[in-house]
Amino acid sequence: MRVDVSFKNLEKSEFLDNVLDKDLEKIERRVQMFRKDDPIHVAVHIEKSQHREEYTCSAHIYLPQHVIRADEKDKRASSAINSTFSALRKQLDKLKYKVEKHLQKRNPPEL
């Protein structure tokens, strides 16, 4: 899984790296099902507002046949990151359920 992280108006810190690493581990466990031979790309952008004490985190997951996207804002950078990745996990779980259901219809279990 390839991960690109960019920052705007904000310095990269060890604390933010730790928050991102924990959330990326959870995402990586969920995308194992979609990883056949195609690579998976995750793009994360974290931005601090110039005029307010507000952080925005947006993330995209590029799967072989799908793109999943989430954006969140919060007063703390770590909360914005956690909220964004929580939304991504929910979307991945829904997509995984749909794919599994589709595969079950194509290959019904024999009794």
N, CA, C and O atoms as a MOPAC input file, in Angstrom:
PM7 MOZYME 1SCF
protein

 N      0.86100 1    -1.16800 1     0.00000 1
 C      0.00000 1     0.00000 1     0.00000 1
 C      0.90700 1     1.23000 1     0.00000 1
 O      1.77900 1     1.38300 1     0.85600 1
 N      0.68400 1     2.08200 1    -0.95900 1
 C      1.46700 1     3.31600 1    -1.05600 1
 C      0.71300 1     4.44000 1    -0.36400 1
 O     -0.48400 1     4.61700 1    -0.58900 1
 N      1.40200 1     5.19300 1     0.46900 1
 C      0.76800 1     6.26800 1     1.22900 1
 C      1.50400 1     7.57200 1     0.94900 1
 O      2.72500 1     7.65100 1     1.08500 1
 N      0.74000 1     8.60100 1     0.55400 1
 C      1.28100 1     9.94400 1     0.36600 1
 C      0.58800 1    10.86300 1     1.35200 1
 O     -0.64100 1    10.92400 1     1.39600 1
 N      1.38100 1    11.58400 1     2.15000 1
 C      0.83800 1    12.51700 1     3.13100 1
 C      1.40400 1    13.89700 1     2.83100 1
 O      2.61200 1    14.06100 1     2.65400 1
 N      0.51800 1    14.89000 1     2.77500 1
 C      0.97000 1    16.26200 1     2.55000 1
 C      0.39300 1    17.17400 1     3.62900 1
 O     -0.69300 1    16.93600 1     4.15600 1
 N      1.14100 1    18.21100 1     3.94000 1
 C      0.74200 1    19.17200 1     4.96300 1
 C      0.73000 1    20.57000 1     4.34600 1
 O      1.54300 1    20.88600 1     3.47800 1
 N     -0.20300 1    21.39900 1     4.80800 1
 C     -0.24700 1    22.79500 1     4.36000 1
 C     -0.45300 1    23.67800 1     5.58500 1
 O     -1.37500 1    23.45600 1     6.37000 1
 N      0.40500 1    24.67600 1     5.74300 1
 C      0.37800 1    25.59400 1     6.88400 1
 C      0.55800 1    24.85700 1     8.20900 1
 O      0.06500 1    25.30200 1     9.24500 1
 N      1.26100 1    23.74000 1     8.17200 1
 C      1.41500 1    22.89200 1     9.34400 1
 C      2.71400 1    22.11400 1     9.20000 1
 O      3.03400 1    21.61600 1     8.12100 1
 N      3.44500 1    22.01600 1    10.27600 1
 C      4.69100 1    21.25300 1    10.26200 1
 C      4.41400 1    19.79100 1    10.61800 1
 O      3.56100 1    19.48300 1    11.45000 1
 N      5.14500 1    18.92300 1     9.97500 1
 C      5.04500 1    17.49200 1    10.27600 1
 C      5.62900 1    17.26300 1    11.66500 1
 O      6.68500 1    17.80100 1    11.99800 1
 N      4.94000 1    16.46400 1    12.47200 1
 C      5.43100 1    16.18700 1    13.82700 1
 C      5.35600 1    14.68800 1    14.11500 1
 O      4.65400 1    13.94000 1    13.43400 1
 N      6.08300 1    14.28000 1    15.12000 1
 C      6.07900 1    12.87100 1    15.50900 1
 C      4.70100 1    12.45200 1    16.02300 1
 O      4.26200 1    11.32700 1    15.78300 1
 N      4.02300 1    13.35400 1    16.72800 1
 C      2.68400 1    13.05500 1    17.24100 1
 C      1.71300 1    12.77500 1    16.09200 1
 O      0.96800 1    11.79500 1    16.13300 1
 N      1.71900 1    13.63400 1    15.06800 1
 C      0.82100 1    13.42000 1    13.92300 1
 C      1.20300 1    12.15000 1    13.16700 1
 O      0.32800 1    11.43700 1    12.67500 1
 N      2.49300 1    11.86200 1    13.06900 1
 C      2.92200 1    10.61200 1    12.43100 1
 C      2.37100 1     9.39800 1    13.16100 1
 O      1.92200 1     8.43900 1    12.53300 1
 N      2.40500 1     9.43800 1    14.49200 1
 C      1.87500 1     8.31400 1    15.27700 1
 C      0.36900 1     8.15400 1    15.07500 1
 O     -0.12500 1     7.03600 1    14.93200 1
 N     -0.35700 1     9.27200 1    15.06200 1
 C     -1.80600 1     9.21400 1    14.83500 1
 C     -2.09300 1     8.63100 1    13.45600 1
 O     -2.95600 1     7.76600 1    13.31600 1
 N     -1.37600 1     9.09900 1    12.44000 1
 C     -1.56800 1     8.59000 1    11.07600 1
 C     -1.21900 1     7.10300 1    10.98400 1
 O     -1.94100 1     6.33500 1    10.34800 1
 N     -0.12100 1     6.70000 1    11.61400 1
 C      0.28700 1     5.29000 1    11.55000 1
 C     -0.77000 1     4.36300 1    12.13800 1
 O     -1.06600 1     3.31700 1    11.56100 1
 N     -1.33500 1     4.73500 1    13.27000 1
 C     -2.36700 1     3.89900 1    13.88700 1
 C     -3.58900 1     3.77200 1    12.98500 1
 O     -4.13800 1     2.68300 1    12.82100 1
 N     -4.01100 1     4.89200 1    12.40200 1
 C     -5.18300 1     4.84900 1    11.52600 1
 C     -4.88600 1     4.11100 1    10.22500 1
 O     -5.74800 1     3.39800 1     9.71200 1
 N     -3.68200 1     4.27000 1     9.68500 1
 C     -3.32500 1     3.58100 1     8.44700 1
 C     -3.23700 1     2.07300 1     8.64700 1
 O     -3.54900 1     1.31200 1     7.73100 1
 N     -2.81700 1     1.62900 1     9.83000 1
 C     -2.79400 1     0.18600 1    10.11100 1
 C     -4.19900 1    -0.40200 1    10.04000 1
 O     -4.39100 1    -1.49900 1     9.51500 1
 N     -5.17800 1     0.32700 1    10.56900 1
 C     -6.56400 1    -0.14800 1    10.53700 1
 C     -7.08100 1    -0.20000 1     9.10400 1
 O     -7.81200 1    -1.11900 1     8.73500 1
 N     -6.70000 1     0.78600 1     8.30300 1
 C     -7.12000 1     0.79700 1     6.89100 1
 C     -6.45900 1    -0.35700 1     6.14500 1
 O     -7.10400 1    -1.03200 1     5.34300 1
 N     -5.17700 1    -0.58300 1     6.40700 1
 C     -4.45900 1    -1.64000 1     5.69500 1
 C     -5.06800 1    -3.01500 1     5.94400 1
 O     -5.11700 1    -3.84500 1     5.03700 1
 N     -5.52900 1    -3.26000 1     7.16200 1
 C     -6.19300 1    -4.54700 1     7.44600 1
 C     -7.46600 1    -4.70400 1     6.63000 1
 O     -7.80100 1    -5.81200 1     6.21100 1
 N     -8.17500 1    -3.60900 1     6.40000 1
 C     -9.45400 1    -3.68000 1     5.68600 1
 C     -9.28600 1    -3.78900 1     4.17300 1
 O    -10.16300 1    -4.33600 1     3.50600 1
 N     -8.20400 1    -3.29300 1     3.62100 1
 C     -8.04100 1    -3.31600 1     2.16300 1
 C     -7.37900 1    -4.59500 1     1.66200 1
 O     -7.17900 1    -4.74400 1     0.45700 1
 N     -7.03700 1    -5.51500 1     2.54800 1
 C     -6.40100 1    -6.76400 1     2.12800 1
 C     -7.26400 1    -7.51800 1     1.11900 1
 O     -6.74400 1    -8.14800 1     0.19900 1
 N     -8.56700 1    -7.45100 1     1.29300 1
 C     -9.48900 1    -8.15900 1     0.41100 1
 C     -9.42300 1    -7.63300 1    -1.02600 1
 O     -9.60700 1    -8.39800 1    -1.97300 1
 N     -9.16300 1    -6.34200 1    -1.19200 1
 C     -9.18600 1    -5.72000 1    -2.51000 1
 C     -7.84400 1    -5.79000 1    -3.22600 1
 O     -7.75600 1    -5.47700 1    -4.41300 1
 N     -6.81000 1    -6.19600 1    -2.51900 1
 C     -5.46500 1    -6.16300 1    -3.06700 1
 C     -5.16800 1    -7.45900 1    -3.81000 1
 O     -4.68800 1    -8.40100 1    -3.18000 1
 N     -5.40900 1    -7.55700 1    -5.02500 1
 C     -5.02500 1    -8.75700 1    -5.75600 1
 C     -3.62200 1    -8.51600 1    -6.29600 1
 O     -2.64000 1    -8.74700 1    -5.59100 1
 N     -3.52100 1    -8.06500 1    -7.50900 1
 C     -2.20900 1    -7.70200 1    -8.05000 1
 C     -2.07500 1    -6.19200 1    -8.18600 1
 O     -0.98500 1    -5.67100 1    -8.42300 1
 N     -3.19200 1    -5.50200 1    -8.03300 1
 C     -3.17700 1    -4.05900 1    -8.21500 1
 C     -2.75700 1    -3.35500 1    -6.92600 1
 O     -3.19000 1    -3.73600 1    -5.83800 1
 N     -1.92500 1    -2.34300 1    -7.04700 1
 C     -1.52000 1    -1.60900 1    -5.84000 1
 C     -2.64600 1    -0.70800 1    -5.34200 1
 O     -3.51100 1    -0.28000 1    -6.10600 1
 N     -2.61000 1    -0.43700 1    -4.05400 1
 C     -3.59200 1     0.45000 1    -3.44000 1
 C     -2.85400 1     1.70800 1    -3.01300 1
 O     -1.77100 1     1.64300 1    -2.43300 1
 N     -3.44800 1     2.84100 1    -3.30400 1
 C     -2.81500 1     4.12500 1    -3.02100 1
 C     -3.69700 1     4.91900 1    -2.06700 1
 O     -4.90200 1     5.05000 1    -2.28600 1
 N     -3.09300 1     5.44600 1    -1.01300 1
 C     -3.80200 1     6.28800 1    -0.05000 1
 C     -3.15500 1     7.67000 1    -0.08000 1
 O     -1.94200 1     7.80100 1     0.08300 1
 N     -3.97400 1     8.69300 1    -0.28800 1
 C     -3.48800 1    10.07100 1    -0.29600 1
 C     -4.16600 1    10.82600 1     0.83900 1
 O     -5.39300 1    10.84800 1     0.93600 1
 N     -3.35800 1    11.44700 1     1.70000 1
 C     -3.87400 1    12.17300 1     2.85700 1
 C     -3.34100 1    13.60200 1     2.78900 1
 O     -2.15300 1    13.81800 1     2.54900 1
 N     -4.22900 1    14.57400 1     3.00200 1
 C     -3.83600 1    15.98500 1     3.00900 1
 C     -4.35100 1    16.61600 1     4.29900 1
 O     -5.54700 1    16.57200 1     4.58800 1
 N     -3.43700 1    17.20100 1     5.06900 1
 C     -3.79700 1    17.84400 1     6.33200 1
 C     -3.45900 1    19.32400 1     6.20500 1
 O     -2.35100 1    19.69600 1     5.81900 1
 N     -4.44000 1    20.15500 1     6.53900 1
 C     -4.26900 1    21.59700 1     6.34400 1
 C     -4.75000 1    22.35700 1     7.57300 1
 O     -5.77300 1    22.02200 1     8.16900 1
 N     -3.98800 1    23.39000 1     7.94100 1
 C     -4.38800 1    24.27200 1     9.03100 1
 C     -4.89400 1    25.56200 1     8.40900 1
 O     -4.24700 1    26.13500 1     7.53300 1
 N     -6.04800 1    26.01200 1     8.86500 1
 C     -6.61700 1    27.26000 1     8.36600 1
 C     -5.73300 1    28.42800 1     8.79600 1
 O     -5.23900 1    28.45600 1     9.92400 1
 N     -5.53900 1    29.37400 1     7.91000 1
 C     -4.70400 1    30.52800 1     8.23200 1
 C     -5.40700 1    31.51700 1     9.15600 1
 O     -4.75500 1    32.23600 1     9.91400 1
 N     -6.72500 1    31.55300 1     9.09300 1
 C     -7.46500 1    32.57800 1     9.81700 1
 C     -8.12700 1    32.07700 1    11.09700 1
 O     -8.46500 1    32.87200 1    11.97300 1
 N     -8.31000 1    30.79500 1    11.20600 1
 C     -8.95100 1    30.22500 1    12.39400 1
 C     -8.12000 1    29.07700 1    12.92200 1
 O     -7.24800 1    28.55000 1    12.23200 1
 N     -8.39800 1    28.70500 1    14.13400 1
 C     -7.74900 1    27.54000 1    14.72900 1
 C     -8.57600 1    26.32100 1    14.33000 1
 O     -9.32900 1    25.77300 1    15.13500 1
 N     -8.42300 1    25.90600 1    13.07100 1
 C     -9.20100 1    24.79000 1    12.54000 1
 C     -8.32200 1    23.98300 1    11.59400 1
 O     -7.53900 1    24.53900 1    10.82400 1
 N     -8.46500 1    22.66800 1    11.66500 1
 C     -7.68400 1    21.76000 1    10.82600 1
 C     -8.63000 1    20.97100 1     9.93300 1
 O     -9.72400 1    20.58300 1    10.34300 1
 N     -8.18500 1    20.74500 1     8.71300 1
 C     -8.95500 1    19.95800 1     7.75700 1
 C     -8.10900 1    18.76600 1     7.32900 1
 O     -6.92700 1    18.90700 1     7.01600 1
 N     -8.72000 1    17.61100 1     7.32000 1
 C     -8.04600 1    16.41100 1     6.84800 1
 C     -8.90200 1    15.80100 1     5.73900 1
 O    -10.09100 1    15.54600 1     5.92900 1
 N     -8.29200 1    15.57500 1     4.59600 1
 C     -9.00000 1    14.88600 1     3.51600 1
 C     -8.14900 1    13.69300 1     3.09000 1
 O     -6.92100 1    13.76500 1     3.05700 1
 N     -8.82400 1    12.60800 1     2.76900 1
 C     -8.11500 1    11.38000 1     2.39800 1
 C     -8.85700 1    10.68200 1     1.26500 1
 O    -10.08600 1    10.69000 1     1.20000 1
 N     -8.08300 1    10.08600 1     0.38400 1
 C     -8.60900 1     9.30100 1    -0.72800 1
 C     -7.94200 1     7.93300 1    -0.69000 1
 O     -6.73900 1     7.82700 1    -0.45000 1
 N     -8.72200 1     6.89700 1    -0.92500 1
 C     -8.17700 1     5.54800 1    -1.08100 1
 C     -8.51200 1     5.11000 1    -2.49700 1
 O     -9.68100 1     5.01600 1    -2.87300 1
 N     -7.47300 1     4.84200 1    -3.27700 1
 C     -7.64200 1     4.41600 1    -4.65700 1
 C     -7.51700 1     2.90100 1    -4.71000 1
 O     -6.41500 1     2.35500 1    -4.67500 1
 N     -8.66200 1     2.22900 1    -4.79400 1
 C     -8.72300 1     0.77500 1    -4.90800 1
 C     -8.74700 1     0.43100 1    -6.39400 1
 O     -8.91800 1     1.32500 1    -7.22300 1
 N     -8.57900 1    -0.85200 1    -6.75500 1
 C     -8.57000 1    -1.20700 1    -8.18000 1
 C     -9.79600 1    -0.72800 1    -8.96100 1
 O     -9.64300 1    -0.29600 1   -10.10300 1
 N    -10.99900 1    -0.78500 1    -8.39600 1
 C    -12.17800 1    -0.36300 1    -9.14700 1
 C    -13.00300 1     0.69200 1    -8.42700 1
 O    -14.10000 1     1.02500 1    -8.87400 1
 N    -12.50000 1     1.22000 1    -7.33000 1
 C    -13.25100 1     2.18600 1    -6.53800 1
 C    -12.32400 1     3.26900 1    -5.99800 1
 O    -11.12200 1     3.05900 1    -5.83100 1
 N    -12.91000 1     4.42300 1    -5.73100 1
 C    -12.20400 1     5.48400 1    -5.02400 1
 C    -13.07700 1     5.87200 1    -3.83500 1
 O    -14.26100 1     6.16900 1    -3.98800 1
 N    -12.47800 1     5.86400 1    -2.65800 1
 C    -13.20400 1     6.21700 1    -1.44500 1
 C    -12.59900 1     7.50800 1    -0.92200 1
 O    -11.37900 1     7.66700 1    -0.89200 1
 N    -13.47200 1     8.43800 1    -0.50600 1
 C    -13.01000 1     9.76900 1    -0.11800 1
 C    -13.70500 1    10.20600 1     1.15800 1
 O    -14.87800 1     9.90000 1     1.37400 1
 N    -12.97000 1    10.93000 1     2.01200 1
 C    -13.55900 1    11.49000 1     3.22600 1
 C    -12.84400 1    12.79100 1     3.57700 1
 O    -11.63400 1    12.91900 1     3.39500 1
 N    -13.61700 1    13.75600 1     4.08600 1
 C    -13.09800 1    15.05700 1     4.54100 1
 C    -13.70800 1    15.36700 1     5.89600 1
 O    -14.90400 1    15.16400 1     6.10600 1
 N    -12.90000 1    15.85100 1     6.80200 1
 C    -13.39500 1    16.25100 1     8.12000 1
 C    -12.63800 1    17.48100 1     8.60200 1
 O    -11.47500 1    17.69100 1     8.25600 1
 N    -13.32600 1    18.29400 1     9.41200 1
 C    -12.71300 1    19.47600 1    10.02900 1
 C    -12.87600 1    19.37300 1    11.53100 1
 O    -13.85300 1    18.81400 1    12.03000 1
 N    -11.89100 1    19.92700 1    12.25700 1
 C    -11.96400 1    19.94200 1    13.71500 1
 C    -11.00100 1    20.98600 1    14.24700 1
 O    -10.15200 1    21.50100 1    13.52000 1
 N    -11.14600 1    21.28300 1    15.51600 1
 C    -10.26300 1    22.26100 1    16.15400 1
 C     -8.89400 1    21.67300 1    16.48800 1
 O     -7.94300 1    22.41600 1    16.72900 1
 N     -8.78700 1    20.33300 1    16.50300 1
 C     -7.51200 1    19.65900 1    16.74700 1
 C     -7.16900 1    18.80500 1    15.53200 1
 O     -8.04300 1    18.16600 1    14.94600 1
 N     -5.90900 1    18.79700 1    15.16400 1
 C     -5.47600 1    18.03300 1    13.99100 1
 C     -5.70600 1    16.54100 1    14.19000 1
 O     -6.14500 1    15.85100 1    13.27000 1
 N     -5.41300 1    16.04200 1    15.38500 1
 C     -5.56500 1    14.59900 1    15.62200 1
 C     -7.03000 1    14.17500 1    15.53000 1
 O     -7.32800 1    13.08700 1    15.03700 1
 N     -7.94100 1    15.01600 1    15.99500 1
 C     -9.37300 1    14.69200 1    15.90200 1
 C     -9.84800 1    14.69900 1    14.45800 1
 O    -10.65800 1    13.86100 1    14.06100 1
 N     -9.34500 1    15.64300 1    13.67100 1
 C     -9.71300 1    15.68500 1    12.25100 1
 C     -9.21900 1    14.43200 1    11.53900 1
 O     -9.93500 1    13.86100 1    10.71600 1
 N     -8.00500 1    14.00400 1    11.84800 1
 C     -7.44300 1    12.79500 1    11.22500 1
 C     -8.25100 1    11.56600 1    11.63500 1
 O     -8.62400 1    10.75000 1    10.79200 1
 N     -8.51800 1    11.44100 1    12.93700 1
 C     -9.27900 1    10.27700 1    13.41200 1
 C    -10.68100 1    10.23400 1    12.81400 1
 O    -11.15500 1     9.15900 1    12.44700 1
 N    -11.35200 1    11.37700 1    12.71000 1
 C    -12.69800 1    11.41800 1    12.13000 1
 C    -12.67500 1    11.02800 1    10.65700 1
 O    -13.55000 1    10.30100 1    10.18700 1
 N    -11.67700 1    11.51100 1     9.93800 1
 C    -11.55900 1    11.18900 1     8.51600 1
 C    -11.36000 1     9.69000 1     8.32000 1
 O    -12.02100 1     9.07400 1     7.48500 1
 N    -10.44900 1     9.11000 1     9.09000 1
 C    -10.18200 1     7.68000 1     8.92900 1
 C    -11.33900 1     6.82600 1     9.43100 1
 O    -11.54900 1     5.72100 1     8.93200 1
 N    -12.08000 1     7.31200 1    10.39500 1
 C    -13.27800 1     6.59800 1    10.83900 1
 C    -14.30100 1     6.53500 1     9.70600 1
 O    -14.91700 1     5.49500 1     9.47200 1
 N    -14.47600 1     7.65200 1     9.00900 1
 C    -15.40300 1     7.67500 1     7.86700 1
 C    -14.91700 1     6.74600 1     6.75600 1
 O    -15.72200 1     6.06900 1     6.11700 1
 N    -13.61200 1     6.71100 1     6.52300 1
 C    -13.07300 1     5.80300 1     5.51000 1
 C    -13.30600 1     4.34300 1     5.88700 1
 O    -13.65600 1     3.52500 1     5.03700 1
 N    -13.11000 1     4.02100 1     7.16800 1
 C    -13.32200 1     2.63000 1     7.60800 1
 C    -14.78100 1     2.21100 1     7.41200 1
 O    -15.05600 1     1.08800 1     6.98900 1
 N    -15.70500 1     3.10900 1     7.71800 1
 C    -17.12600 1     2.79400 1     7.51900 1
 C    -17.41600 1     2.53300 1     6.04300 1
 O    -18.12000 1     1.58400 1     5.69800 1
 N    -16.87000 1     3.38100 1     5.17800 1
 C    -17.10200 1     3.19000 1     3.74800 1
 C    -16.46900 1     1.89700 1     3.24200 1
 O    -17.05300 1     1.20000 1     2.41300 1
 N    -15.27300 1     1.57600 1     3.74100 1
 C    -14.63400 1     0.32000 1     3.34400 1
 C    -15.43300 1    -0.88700 1     3.80900 1
 O    -15.56000 1    -1.86700 1     3.07500 1
 N    -15.97200 1    -0.82400 1     5.02000 1
 C    -16.78800 1    -1.93400 1     5.52700 1
 C    -18.04200 1    -2.12900 1     4.68200 1
 O    -18.43000 1    -3.26300 1     4.40200 1
 N    -18.68000 1    -1.02900 1     4.27400 1
 C    -19.86200 1    -1.12700 1     3.41300 1
 C    -19.49400 1    -1.73700 1     2.06500 1
 O    -20.20500 1    -2.60200 1     1.55300 1
 N    -18.38600 1    -1.28700 1     1.49700 1
 C    -17.95100 1    -1.80600 1     0.20600 1
 C    -17.58900 1    -3.28400 1     0.31100 1
 O    -17.91900 1    -4.07200 1    -0.57500 1
 N    -16.91700 1    -3.65300 1     1.38300 1
 C    -16.55100 1    -5.05100 1     1.58900 1
 C    -17.80500 1    -5.92900 1     1.69900 1
 O    -17.85200 1    -7.02300 1     1.13700 1
 N    -18.81100 1    -5.44400 1     2.42200 1
 C    -20.07200 1    -6.17600 1     2.55300 1
 C    -20.72700 1    -6.36900 1     1.18200 1
 O    -21.19300 1    -7.46300 1     0.86200 1
 N    -20.76100 1    -5.30600 1     0.37700 1
 C    -21.37300 1    -5.40400 1    -0.95400 1
 C    -20.63400 1    -6.39900 1    -1.83400 1
 O    -21.26100 1    -7.19800 1    -2.52900 1
 N    -19.31700 1    -6.35900 1    -1.81000 1
 C    -18.52900 1    -7.27200 1    -2.63700 1
 C    -18.73600 1    -8.71300 1    -2.18800 1
 O    -18.90700 1    -9.60400 1    -3.02000 1
 N    -18.72100 1    -8.94900 1    -0.87400 1
 C    -18.93800 1   -10.30200 1    -0.36900 1
 C    -20.32600 1   -10.81100 1    -0.72500 1
 O    -20.49000 1   -11.97800 1    -1.08000 1
 N    -21.32700 1    -9.93900 1    -0.63000 1
 C    -22.68700 1   -10.33800 1    -0.97900 1
 C    -22.78400 1   -10.66800 1    -2.46600 1
 O    -23.45100 1   -11.63100 1    -2.84500 1
 N    -22.13200 1    -9.88500 1    -3.29800 1
 C    -22.13000 1   -10.13400 1    -4.73500 1
 C    -21.44700 1   -11.46800 1    -5.04800 1
 O    -21.92000 1   -12.23100 1    -5.89000 1
 N    -20.34100 1   -11.74100 1    -4.36900 1
 C    -19.63600 1   -13.00500 1    -4.59900 1
 C    -20.46500 1   -14.19900 1    -4.14300 1
 O    -20.41100 1   -15.26100 1    -4.76300 1
 N    -21.23300 1   -14.03700 1    -3.06500 1
 C    -22.09200 1   -15.12600 1    -2.60300 1
 C    -23.20100 1   -15.41900 1    -3.61200 1
 O    -23.57400 1   -16.57700 1    -3.80100 1
 N    -23.72900 1   -14.38600 1    -4.25900 1
 C    -24.76500 1   -14.60400 1    -5.26900 1
 C    -24.21100 1   -15.32900 1    -6.48400 1
 O    -24.88500 1   -16.16800 1    -7.08300 1
 N    -22.97900 1   -14.99900 1    -6.84000 1
 C    -22.36400 1   -15.64800 1    -7.99800 1
 C    -21.96600 1   -17.08800 1    -7.70100 1
 O    -22.05200 1   -17.94800 1    -8.57700 1
 N    -21.53300 1   -17.35400 1    -6.47800 1
 C    -21.09100 1   -18.68700 1    -6.09100 1
 C    -21.84000 1   -19.12900 1    -4.84300 1
 O    -21.28100 1   -19.07900 1    -3.74800 1
 N    -23.09400 1   -19.56300 1    -4.97600 1
 C    -23.85000 1   -19.96100 1    -3.77400 1
 C    -23.20100 1   -21.18800 1    -3.13200 1
 O    -22.68100 1   -22.05700 1    -3.83100 1
 N    -23.23400 1   -21.25400 1    -1.80700 1
 C    -22.64300 1   -22.41800 1    -1.12500 1
 C    -23.46700 1   -23.67200 1    -1.38800 1
 O    -24.69700 1   -23.63400 1    -1.42500 1
 N    -22.77000 1   -24.76600 1    -1.56700 1
 C    -23.45400 1   -26.05000 1    -1.80600 1
 C    -23.79200 1   -26.67900 1    -0.46500 1
 O    -23.00500 1   -26.62000 1     0.48000 1
 N    -24.95400 1   -27.27200 1    -0.39400 1
 C    -25.38700 1   -27.92500 1     0.83700 1
 C    -25.16600 1   -29.40100 1     0.79800 1
 O    -25.47900 1   -30.09900 1     1.76300 1

